[in-house]
Amino acid sequence: MSELGDMPNLGKVVVEQLERAGIRTPDELRALGSVEAALRLSATGIDVCVSKLSALEGAIRGVRWHAIPAHERAALISEFDARSGA
């Protein structure tokens, strides 16, 4: 996969948001991880909700976001909240 848009869960709007945050390739997204990518989105003024964070994690894993167990999604948002000071 060489394009962000080829990853699951990442539509045109999210791809554009990631690119604005300086994340341009699937490898960059994987290297950062979903929480760091979400923090970068947030730093550019983009709202990050549990669905968007889950979508990023699903893209990294190569699955639809709802295939990620609820407790893992909850852990991601907890980490994001702790790191963002929310």
Buried (B, 14 or more C-beta within 10 A) or exposed (E): EEEBEEBBBBEEEBBEBBEEBEBEBBEEBBEBBBBBBBBBBBEEEBEBEBEBBBBBBBBBBEEEBEEBEEEEBEEBBEBBEEEEEE
